[in-house]
Amino acid sequence: MISTVTGYFTEFSSTVEADNDDFTNARVDFTAQIASISTGQEMRDNHLKSDDFFNAEAFPTMTFRSTELAKTSGHHYTLTGDLTIRNITKTVTLDVEFGGIMKDPYGNIKAGFEVSSVLNRKEFGLLWNGITEAGGVVVSDEVKIYANVQYVKQAS
C-alpha cells in the first residue's frame, strides 16, 4: 500500500545462553504469544489474529530457535535459526549488531543487541491480501523485522 504499518508483540519471552562475552556460538530462543500482537488499531489486530493471517487460536505462538550465531566483523553477527509461524518452520538469517555489555546502576550486567531482517510472509502461510481501487495490493509480501533487545545476565 502507501504506508508502513508497525506492530509488536506485548507478550513474549527470550533467552540467550552463551559461554563467553562476545556471544560467539550463543544459543537464542524466542517465543511470542500471537494473541498479544499490537499495531495500535484494534480492528487490524483482530484481523491479524484471525485465520487470514496468524490464526492465533490454532497457532498461539511464534518461535525462533537459533542454530548458529556467527561473528561477521567487529560488532556484527548473523543469527541463523528456525522460525515457526502457523506450524510452518523455515530457516532464516537475521542481522545482529552487538551493542556491548555494561553494569547498570543496580548491579545487573546487561548486553544489548539490534536485530533486523526481511522475511516473505507467504513462506509462513500468511497469504491474505486485498486489492485497492487503484489496483494496488493492501499487504506487502515483505515483512521487516526489527528488534532492539537487552538481556540481563542470570546467576549460574
Secondary structure, DSSP 8 states (H G I E B T S, - for coil): --S----EESSEEEEEE-SSTT-TT-EEEEEEEGGGEE-S-HHHHHHHHSTTTT-TTT--EEEEEEEEEEEEETTEEEEEEEEEETTEEEEEEEEEEEEEEEE-TTS-EEEEEEEEEEEEGGGGT-----B-TTS-BSS-SEEEEEEEEEEE----
